[in-house]
Amino acid sequence: MNMNDKDAEKLTQQLEAAALGPDDTFAFSCDRCGRCCRDREDILLNPGDLFRIAKFLNKTPRQVMEEYCEGYIGSDSQIPIVRLKPKAYRNTCPFLGPDGCQIHAAKPTVCALFPLGRAYIFDKDKLVYFCQPITCGADAQLHTVRAWLTEFGHSYEDADTIRWMKLTPRLTLWMRQTGAKLSEDTRQKVWLLMAELCYLHYDMDRSFSEQFAENTELLLSALPGA
């Protein structure tokens, strides 16, 4: 559902009012109950997530994709989306083991951030962070936003995420305006190219950021008008 300008402005104001600075604090301690790892079909991965998990497991993004993930085309975004494929029992995350998260140091961004959430404000070109309602764990420990992000290898500014959040609406707009006119066969090839360059085409011995920037340029150059 598209928001009108007034709704978008109101949402932006709400996000900025709730925003936490890098040295602002929040109280949370995980009790490792595993609730956030069960009954989940919505653990989405961005390209950086897939790369970090692959690096942690000494695999390639393609191998992680084949073993632990599912890809599909977003009904609204019209671009490839990658999610962790849940186990059959209680739709459990494939990386939940007897002792908790088996990829804790490289867990997906959506998991690493919790209880923080974040949003990108396009007209101001910035990420804002906020504390989500906490329904598990305890409030026994204070953390700064910066320290919480750093523990999981993320930065407050997170240039890779901003690049991704700028790229996805461009791809969506291109698919709606140009992709809709393509034959089904050609559209499938475009989706494969998007998936390859966004998620899979990486050398594990090079930095993700550098390759993601290169892949983004390659993809946009292959989509006239994007």
Solvent accessible surface area in square Angstrom, and as a share of the most:
residue,aa,sasa,rsa
1,M,225,1.00
2,N,135,0.69
3,M,107,0.48
4,N,91,0.47
5,D,128,0.66
6,K,159,0.67
7,D,65,0.34
8,A,39,0.30
9,E,106,0.47
10,K,121,0.51
11,L,75,0.37
12,T,29,0.17
13,Q,105,0.47
14,Q,96,0.42
15,L,29,0.14
16,E,54,0.24
17,A,91,0.71
18,A,55,0.43
19,A,38,0.29
20,L,33,0.16
21,G,23,0.22
22,P,40,0.25
23,D,93,0.48
24,D,63,0.33
25,T,71,0.41
26,F,12,0.05
27,A,34,0.26
28,F,7,0.03
29,S,20,0.13
30,C,87,0.52
31,D,90,0.46
32,R,158,0.58
33,C,52,0.31
34,G,12,0.12
35,R,138,0.50
36,C,65,0.39
37,C,25,0.15
38,R,70,0.25
39,D,96,0.50
40,R,57,0.21
41,E,97,0.44
42,D,85,0.44
43,I,5,0.03
44,L,80,0.40
45,L,7,0.04
46,N,28,0.14
47,P,2,0.01
48,G,6,0.06
49,D,2,0.01
50,L,0,0.00
51,F,15,0.06
52,R,66,0.24
53,I,0,0.00
54,A,0,0.00
55,K,110,0.47
56,F,98,0.41
57,L,49,0.24
58,N,142,0.73
59,K,56,0.24
60,T,56,0.33
61,P,1,0.00
62,R,102,0.37
63,Q,80,0.36
64,V,0,0.00
65,M,40,0.18
66,E,130,0.58
67,E,94,0.42
68,Y,51,0.20
69,C,11,0.07
70,E,55,0.25
71,G,48,0.46
72,Y,96,0.37
73,I,59,0.30
74,G,4,0.04
75,S,109,0.70
76,D,95,0.49
77,S,28,0.18
78,Q,56,0.25
79,I,8,0.04
80,P,16,0.10
81,I,36,0.18
82,V,5,0.03
83,R,45,0.17
84,L,4,0.02
85,K,103,0.44
86,P,22,0.14
87,K,92,0.39
88,A,107,0.83
89,Y,161,0.61
90,R,115,0.42
91,N,50,0.25
92,T,11,0.06
93,C,13,0.08
94,P,20,0.13
95,F,6,0.03
96,L,22,0.11
97,G,15,0.14
98,P,139,0.88
99,D,124,0.64
100,G,18,0.17
101,C,41,0.25
102,Q,105,0.47
103,I,2,0.01
104,H,81,0.36
105,A,67,0.52
106,A,9,0.07
107,K,33,0.14
108,P,4,0.02
109,T,9,0.05
110,V,73,0.42
111,C,42,0.25
112,A,2,0.02
113,L,10,0.05
114,F,55,0.23
115,P,0,0.00
116,L,2,0.01
117,G,9,0.09
118,R,37,0.14
119,A,23,0.18
120,Y,23,0.09
121,I,8,0.04
122,F,119,0.50
123,D,121,0.63
124,K,107,0.45
125,D,71,0.37
126,K,79,0.33
127,L,13,0.06
128,V,5,0.03
129,Y,0,0.00
130,F,48,0.20
131,C,55,0.33
132,Q,62,0.28
133,P,120,0.75
134,I,66,0.33
135,T,102,0.59
136,C,26,0.15
137,G,26,0.25
138,A,54,0.41
139,D,109,0.57
140,A,83,0.64
141,Q,101,0.45
142,L,131,0.65
143,H,37,0.17
144,T,43,0.25
145,V,0,0.00
146,R,109,0.40
147,A,59,0.45
148,W,25,0.09
149,L,3,0.02
150,T,88,0.51
151,E,112,0.50
152,F,19,0.08
153,G,64,0.61
154,H,16,0.07
155,S,57,0.37
156,Y,41,0.16
157,E,114,0.51
158,D,16,0.08
159,A,77,0.60
160,D,40,0.21
161,T,10,0.06
162,I,32,0.16
163,R,89,0.32
164,W,35,0.12
165,M,50,0.22
166,K,90,0.38
167,L,5,0.02
168,T,29,0.17
169,P,57,0.36
170,R,110,0.40
171,L,1,0.01
172,T,16,0.10
173,L,98,0.49
174,W,16,0.06
175,M,4,0.02
176,R,108,0.39
177,Q,108,0.48
178,T,49,0.29
179,G,0,0.00
180,A,72,0.56
181,K,171,0.73
182,L,50,0.25
183,S,67,0.43
184,E,94,0.42
185,D,90,0.47
186,T,54,0.32
187,R,47,0.17
188,Q,82,0.37
189,K,124,0.53
190,V,16,0.09
191,W,29,0.10
192,L,126,0.63
193,L,63,0.31
194,M,1,0.01
195,A,25,0.20
196,E,51,0.23
197,L,17,0.08
198,C,5,0.03
199,Y,7,0.03
200,L,28,0.14
201,H,96,0.43
202,Y,24,0.09
203,D,67,0.35
204,M,32,0.14
205,D,135,0.70
206,R,90,0.33
207,S,62,0.40
208,F,22,0.09
209,S,55,0.35
210,E,92,0.41
211,Q,8,0.03
212,F,3,0.01
213,A,27,0.21
214,E,75,0.34
215,N,6,0.03
216,T,9,0.05
217,E,108,0.48
218,L,98,0.49
219,L,1,0.00
220,L,25,0.13
221,S,88,0.57
222,A,52,0.40
223,L,4,0.02
224,P,107,0.67
225,G,84,0.81
226,A,30,0.23
